[in-house]
Amino acid sequence: MKIEFFENIKKQDPAAQNYAEIILCYAGVHALFFHRISHFLARLQVPILPRFIAYISTIITGIEIHPKAKIGKNFFIDHGTGVVIGETAEIGDNVVIYHGVTLGGRSSDKGKRHPTIQDNVMIGAGAKILGPVVIGKDTKIAPGSIIISDTSEGAVMVPQIARKVDKKTDAMEYYI
């Protein structure tokens, strides 16, 4: 991991005090370290070991990254607990994601079934990007968004905001 990687984290996270803290205390850094090893072994078609390393990483960090997922440079997972990145996911350079993000599939078919995230994308906490969709570069995805279709370059995606409903309506029965 290059110094540029750590500089990017310091720029993205105002709580980051120094390189030692980032290296020792950031689960996203640990998960990415394990992923780089498991991905390398997966590309060599080593059986079982890449998945085992990914499994150990998940236990330690709370972040699940499939060994075959492709991840670019300066990828930063901030507060990563609950992040899931599927097998055929592709992530570009300078992407930031927050806790609870899922880059998942919508089917069990073989082939490309996870998202492609282009460069300079920010994905907010709890967002779900499902299926073989393409998220255009420079896109911002707000927390809680559910994305199931492609986005254009520079898009800003937001979910519907929660609203109060009358307790006496049938709508409440649907949600409870």
PyMOL commands that set and color helices and strands:
alter all, ss='L'
color gray80, all
select helices_A, chain A and resi 3-12+19-25+27-43+49-61+171-175
alter helices_A, ss='H'
color red, helices_A
select strands_A, chain A and resi 64-65+70-71+76-78+84-85+90-91+96-98+102-104+116-117+122-123+128-130+134-135+140-141+146-147+156-157
alter strands_A, ss='S'
color yellow, strands_A
deselect
rebuild
show_as cartoon
